[in-house]
Amino acid sequence: MSFAQTTNIFDEVGEISPNPFVTEVNGTSMELYNNTLKWIKLNYNYPDEVIASKIEGEFIRISGTEEVKGTDDMVYTIEIDFKDNRYRTTLTKTNHADEKNGKTIVNSIELLTPDPKYGKSQKIIDLHKEIYQPWLNETLNILNRFNLSLYNYLSGKTDKKDDW
């Protein structure tokens, strides 16, 4: 599936779909890996700190923080795997942390995954939907912005004119 064909959405059971998100783009796995490292350096204030782990030409794990308007910051982990002419992003962790003390308030993956291993998370969503829905929507928005920005960079598309 190419990026132009889809973005992440909540499916009928409340999971982010698709996750993992496979995107087709021209380039070898090594080119995509190296260009993703460049993208990280351009888009993060402290790129060396957000790269949690990497395997050259194959994999990068990013752990970052995103400011969420009207609520607490979101802490996330996204894994990016590379193959020739495609890459895969997987949201593996997302928490909303209290700005004052950094303690986790909401683990969005638990809220987004109505899986028995997470216990009563679906019931929590149902009971407190008005409280959690802004966090869940912002999680989806952040993931879509991340995927679109990375895709645009790797495919050579940009909104900025470089005519200096």
C-alpha positions as CSV (number, residue, x, y, z in Angstrom):
1,M,0.0,0.0,0.0
2,S,1.4,3.4,-0.8
3,F,1.0,6.4,1.5
4,A,-1.4,8.2,-0.8
5,Q,-3.9,5.4,-0.6
6,T,-4.4,5.5,3.2
7,T,-3.7,7.0,6.5
8,N,-4.2,5.6,10.0
9,I,-7.7,5.4,11.3
10,F,-9.5,3.8,14.2
11,D,-11.1,0.5,13.0
12,E,-14.4,-0.9,14.3
13,V,-12.8,-2.4,17.4
14,G,-10.9,0.8,18.3
15,E,-7.4,-0.2,17.2
16,I,-5.2,2.0,15.0
17,S,-5.4,0.6,11.5
18,P,-3.1,-0.1,9.8
19,N,-0.5,-0.7,12.5
20,P,2.1,-1.6,11.3
21,F,1.8,0.8,8.4
22,V,3.7,-0.2,5.2
23,T,4.6,2.5,2.8
24,E,6.1,2.0,-0.7
25,V,8.8,4.5,-1.8
26,N,11.7,4.2,-4.2
27,G,15.1,3.3,-2.7
28,T,17.2,0.5,-1.3
29,S,16.8,-0.4,2.3
30,M,20.1,1.3,3.1
31,E,19.1,4.5,1.2
32,L,15.8,4.6,3.1
33,Y,17.6,3.9,6.4
34,N,20.2,6.7,5.8
35,N,17.5,9.2,4.6
36,T,15.4,8.4,7.7
37,L,18.4,9.2,9.9
38,K,18.7,12.6,8.0
39,W,15.0,13.2,8.5
40,I,15.3,12.5,12.2
41,K,18.2,15.0,12.4
42,L,16.0,17.6,10.6
43,N,12.9,17.1,12.7
44,Y,14.0,16.5,16.3
45,N,15.8,18.9,18.5
46,Y,17.9,16.1,20.1
47,P,18.1,13.4,17.4
48,D,20.7,11.3,19.2
49,E,18.4,11.1,22.2
50,V,15.3,10.1,20.3
51,I,17.0,7.2,18.6
52,A,16.5,4.4,21.1
53,S,18.1,1.7,19.0
54,K,19.0,1.0,15.4
55,I,20.4,-1.7,13.1
56,E,22.2,-0.3,10.1
57,G,20.1,-0.6,7.0
58,E,17.3,-2.5,8.7
59,F,15.7,-0.8,11.7
60,I,15.3,2.4,13.7
61,R,13.4,2.8,17.0
62,I,12.4,6.3,17.9
63,S,11.2,7.3,21.4
64,G,9.9,10.9,21.4
65,T,7.6,13.3,23.1
66,E,5.0,15.4,21.5
67,E,3.2,18.3,23.0
68,V,-0.6,17.8,23.0
69,K,-2.6,21.0,23.2
70,G,-5.1,21.1,26.0
71,T,-3.7,18.0,27.7
72,D,-0.5,16.4,28.8
73,D,2.5,15.5,26.7
74,M,2.4,12.3,24.7
75,V,5.5,10.0,24.9
76,Y,5.7,7.5,22.1
77,T,7.8,4.8,20.6
78,I,7.7,4.1,16.8
79,E,9.7,1.4,15.1
80,I,10.7,1.8,11.4
81,D,11.8,-1.3,9.5
82,F,13.3,-1.0,6.0
83,K,13.3,-3.2,2.9
84,D,14.0,-2.3,-0.7
85,N,11.3,0.1,-2.0
86,R,9.3,0.1,1.2
87,Y,9.4,0.8,4.9
88,R,7.1,-0.1,7.8
89,T,6.2,2.1,10.8
90,T,4.8,0.5,13.9
91,L,3.5,2.4,16.9
92,T,4.6,0.2,19.8
93,K,4.1,2.5,22.8
94,T,2.3,5.7,23.6
95,N,1.6,7.2,27.0
96,H,0.3,10.6,28.0
97,A,2.4,11.9,30.9
98,D,1.6,14.4,33.5
99,E,3.6,17.6,32.7
100,K,4.4,18.3,36.4
101,N,5.9,15.0,37.4
102,G,6.2,12.9,34.2
103,K,4.1,10.1,35.6
104,T,2.1,8.1,33.0
105,I,-1.6,9.0,33.1
106,V,-2.9,7.1,30.1
107,N,-1.3,4.3,28.2
108,S,-2.9,4.9,24.8
109,I,-1.8,1.5,23.4
110,E,-3.8,-0.2,26.2
111,L,-6.8,2.0,25.4
112,L,-6.4,1.4,21.7
113,T,-6.0,-2.3,21.9
114,P,-9.1,-4.2,23.2
115,D,-7.0,-7.3,23.8
116,P,-7.5,-9.7,26.7
117,K,-3.9,-9.2,27.8
118,Y,-4.8,-5.5,28.6
119,G,-7.7,-6.4,30.8
120,K,-10.6,-4.0,31.1
121,S,-9.2,-1.3,28.8
122,Q,-12.2,-1.4,26.4
123,K,-14.6,-0.9,29.4
124,I,-12.5,2.0,30.5
125,I,-12.9,3.6,27.1
126,D,-16.6,3.0,27.1
127,L,-17.1,4.4,30.6
128,H,-14.8,7.5,30.1
129,K,-14.9,8.1,26.4
130,E,-15.3,11.8,26.8
131,I,-12.1,12.0,28.9
132,Y,-9.9,9.7,26.7
133,Q,-11.2,10.5,23.3
134,P,-9.1,13.7,22.9
135,W,-5.9,11.8,23.8
136,L,-6.8,9.0,21.4
137,N,-7.6,11.4,18.6
138,E,-4.4,13.3,19.1
139,T,-2.4,10.0,19.2
140,L,-3.9,9.3,15.7
141,N,-3.1,12.8,14.5
142,I,0.5,12.6,15.7
143,L,1.0,9.2,14.0
144,N,-0.4,10.5,10.7
145,R,1.7,13.6,10.8
146,F,4.8,11.5,11.6
147,N,4.0,9.1,8.7
148,L,3.2,11.9,6.2
149,S,6.3,13.9,7.1
150,L,8.6,10.8,6.8
151,Y,7.0,9.8,3.5
152,N,7.3,13.3,2.0
153,Y,11.0,13.4,2.9
154,L,11.8,9.9,1.7
155,S,9.9,10.4,-1.6
156,G,11.5,13.9,-2.2
157,K,8.2,15.8,-1.8
158,T,8.4,19.0,0.2
159,D,6.2,22.0,0.9
160,K,9.2,24.3,1.1
161,K,10.8,25.9,-1.9
162,D,14.6,25.8,-1.9
163,D,15.3,28.6,-4.3
164,W,17.8,30.6,-2.3
